[in-house]
């Protein structure tokens, strides 16, 4: 999960990246450096927050997911990045 208070910077391969915000937004995201972009409307949890699940389960280790938010007509003005990274095995 990613939130403004706890912005994760990596996920493991095969995981879905869930973004959680305190209000409704449209997520604009990419996994190919903005060559292509996807829009996703966030869903209301009816519990005081909104969420959107990005289709990241097929991304390989090393891939990056870049995203931003549109709040009605206003853009966030900043991109965020989460990297797909295999967990480090213990010794």
CORKAGI-V999215 format. One record per residue. RES is the residue in one letter. PHI is phi in whole degrees, 0 to 359 (* if undefined). PSI is psi as a letter, one per 20 degrees, with the letter a starting at -180 (* if undefined). NEAR is the number of other C-alpha atoms within 10 Angstrom. Layout:
# CORKAGI-V999215
[[RES;PHI;PSI;NEAR] [RES;PHI;PSI;NEAR]]
This chain:
# CORKAGI-V999215
[[X;*;q;17] [X;236;p;18] [X;224;r;13] [X;297;h;10] [X;284;h;8] [X;223;m;9] [X;280;n;14] [X;302;q;16] [X;250;i;15] [X;208;q;20] [X;226;r;22] [X;277;q;18] [X;304;q;19] [X;91;i;15] [X;270;q;15] [X;270;p;17] [X;269;o;21] [X;257;p;14] [X;257;p;19] [X;235;p;24] [X;227;r;19] [X;280;i;13] [X;208;r;13] [X;297;q;19] [X;203;r;24] [X;256;p;19] [X;265;p;24] [X;252;p;19] [X;217;r;23] [X;210;q;21] [X;234;j;20] [X;227;k;12] [X;70;k;12] [X;71;j;13] [X;293;g;7] [X;235;q;9] [X;226;q;14] [X;234;q;14] [X;257;q;15] [X;218;p;15] [X;280;p;16] [X;285;q;20] [X;249;q;17] [X;281;p;16] [X;273;i;10] [X;64;j;7] [X;234;k;7] [X;94;j;9] [X;212;r;14] [X;237;q;18] [X;218;q;23] [X;216;p;22] [X;258;o;16] [X;275;q;20] [X;284;n;17] [X;246;j;21] [X;294;h;14] [X;263;j;10] [X;281;p;19] [X;276;r;15] [X;305;p;15] [X;101;i;13] [X;290;q;17] [X;239;q;21] [X;247;o;24] [X;252;q;18] [X;207;r;21] [X;212;r;19] [X;235;q;23] [X;243;o;16] [X;258;n;13] [X;67;d;9] [X;260;i;8] [X;257;p;9] [X;274;q;14] [X;300;h;12] [X;86;j;8] [X;207;q;8] [X;263;q;11] [X;240;q;13] [X;225;p;17] [X;233;p;18] [X;258;p;20] [X;275;o;23] [X;219;p;17] [X;294;p;14] [X;297;q;11] [X;279;p;6] [X;284;q;5] [X;287;r;4] [X;269;*;3]]
